[in-house]
Amino acid sequence: MLEEPATQIEKLKSSAHLDPMILVLILVVAIAAIALTERSVEHLSLAVAALLFNAAVLLVFLADAERAILLSGMLAVAIAGISIVKFNHSALKLTVSDLPLALAGTVPFFVLQYPRMMLGVLAGSVIFAFASSAVLLYAAGYSIPIAFRILFFLLALIGFAKASKSKSATFLRLNLTQGRFFYSTFTASLGDSACWRQFGGLALSDIANEPLPLREATPARYACSPDIIVIQHESVFDPRIFGLPVEPVVEAFLSPPDGEFGRLNVDIFGGGSWQSEFSLLTGLSSASFGSSAYHLFEKGAGRFHSSLPRSLASLGYKTTPISSCRREFLSYDKFYRSIGIDERIFVDELPLPFDVRRFEATNSDAMFLDAVIDAHTKRIADDPTPRFLYALTNFNHGPHHRQLVPSGQFERERAFALASFPDAGYGEYYTRLAETASVWQRLRAKLASSSPGRPVLMVHYGDHQPVMTKQIDRQLKRPGDGRRPFGTFYAIEALNIPHFSPGPGADLDIAFLGTVALQRAGIALDTIFATRASLLDDCGAAYFASASERKRRFHRTLVDLGLIDLMPNPRQAR
């Protein structure tokens, strides 16, 4: 006669005495693995709360604690690993709002730009899949009654919710540039409603409930409006940020003796140049829009009704961007048109003798900027109408293991760079920078001679640092600075503009650079730009990172006036 089945409690009591020890060991190993990837125990409590919550969710379906904890620990390590990879290539950690990017065409870009990194991610994914399958098939433990599973789930949910609302979680959501707390930062973002809003559309994170009254418009200081030429230099930064020396020609490019210059703080690292364009053209931080920042040229078309080009057009300027990209790239043409730029020229439309196919082999600044200045001088000949020219280069884009500067050219500059920092990637970066600096010196003289007496304000800046600077930081072992990867340069020069004051300028955020350019040009500021100029003292060298309440109220004013359109279906640009 068969024995009656033992009760569930009797089964647990009769199980091998090592089972609780194994569970404890698994939990300790999982926590230790997270602590290692966190590179700190400061926010370990939030990470452990997330680990237990994930385990509780898995436990509901798997029924045994062994597999639930193992898989939860493996998932935590995988998330931390992806976050570390993202940090190494963007200087920002992974948050839940990044997930839409994986479904929005960024993967092919990374495969082309960073094939070794993507190969490592693929290998890691395969290992994770095999390990997870092995755990599911072979690591099953004793089944736990559904009532205990639901109870544990509810307790874990309460614990995780409480941890997500703590000051610690708030700190993590605001400090994405620290090279620590990788898993806890991601878990903190799970409880941030601003992150989740990015899935459904455009959302502005740093906005107050009350609007800010606008300042009165500022009149022009000079009778004659100067041409304004702005050049965005792809992946260009000032080596002196890392304590590396530069030669006189490069120094004159980065810090012109008869111009204003300083450090420029940007929102991006390693890529996403259009985010710097967005900030320059709209006076807003791309970071305010979370994961949508990467897609603002597409999602933002028709949503921004106050812009640098539109303000200049209202003052009688003709506005033209000349891009080193083709017209079909991203949504450049659509976005430029939506912010009030009438004439848009792309690299495949530049007239002969410019050869677009030869140019695209190297993206040489010598070729491109020559064509840009030639196009500009032809347009201003016998035309007193002031011009706004916005040019986008692509010469210093990574990877820097490719030698784009031909052998025999700028070899002295390459040797100088390698003597300062013996790394082939940096040598190539500096050599390209030296070529750009020499080209700029020549073109500046060409501008001065082509239209003598015509006032011109020239602004040029770096859009972001290349990934290569991570290698510099690691080898030089400089003191930690979470903002250093987001520092580039800006320089403002003037021709025939009275009372222009050269010399070192204040550190700026790129969202303010357009406003400062208007101030230096001495032209009128409308109520929006006059109010934005008043925020300079509040925000200092930061914009998104600033805690200024006046900035947040300014954003509310822009939304209330319909100048930022966050509605599901944006209105047509006015």
Sequence and secondary structure as in RCSB ss.txt:
>XXXX:A:sequence
MLEEPATQIEKLKSSAHLDPMILVLILVVAIAAIALTERSVEHLSLAVAALLFNAAVLLVFLADAERAILLSGML
AVAIAGISIVKFNHSALKLTVSDLPLALAGTVPFFVLQYPRMMLGVLAGSVIFAFASSAVLLYAAGYSIPIAFRI
LFFLLALIGFAKASKSKSATFLRLNLTQGRFFYSTFTASLGDSACWRQFGGLALSDIANEPLPLREATPARYACS
PDIIVIQHESVFDPRIFGLPVEPVVEAFLSPPDGEFGRLNVDIFGGGSWQSEFSLLTGLSSASFGSSAYHLFEKG
AGRFHSSLPRSLASLGYKTTPISSCRREFLSYDKFYRSIGIDERIFVDELPLPFDVRRFEATNSDAMFLDAVIDA
HTKRIADDPTPRFLYALTNFNHGPHHRQLVPSGQFERERAFALASFPDAGYGEYYTRLAETASVWQRLRAKLASS
SPGRPVLMVHYGDHQPVMTKQIDRQLKRPGDGRRPFGTFYAIEALNIPHFSPGPGADLDIAFLGTVALQRAGIAL
DTIFATRASLLDDCGAAYFASASERKRRFHRTLVDLGLIDLMPNPRQAR
>XXXX:A:secstr
       HHHHHHHS TTHHHHHHHHHHHHHHHHHHHHT STTHHHHHHHHHHHHHHHHHHH  HHHHHHHHHHH
HHHHHHHHHHHHHHHSS   GGGHHHHTTTHHHHHHHH HHHHHHHHHHHHHHHHHHHHHHHH       HHHHH
HHHHHHHHHHHHHHTSHHHHHHHH TTSSS HHHHHHHHHT HHHHHTTTS   SS  SS       B  SSSS 
 EEEEEEETT   GGGGT    HHHHHHHS TTSEEE EE S SSS HHHHHHHHHHSS GGGGGGGGGGHHHHT
TTTB   HHHHHHHTT EEEEEESS TTSTTHHHHHHHTT    EEGGG  TT  HHHHHHHT HHHHHHHHHHH
HHHHHTT  S EEEEEE  TT S TTS  S TTSSHHHHHHHHHHS  HHHHHHHHHHHHHHHHHHHHHHHHHHH
STT  EEEEEEE    THHHHHHHHHT    TTGGGB  EEEEEES TT   EE   EEHHHHHHHHHHHHT  B
 HHHHHHHHTHHHHTT STT   HHHHHHHHHHHHTTSB  SSS     
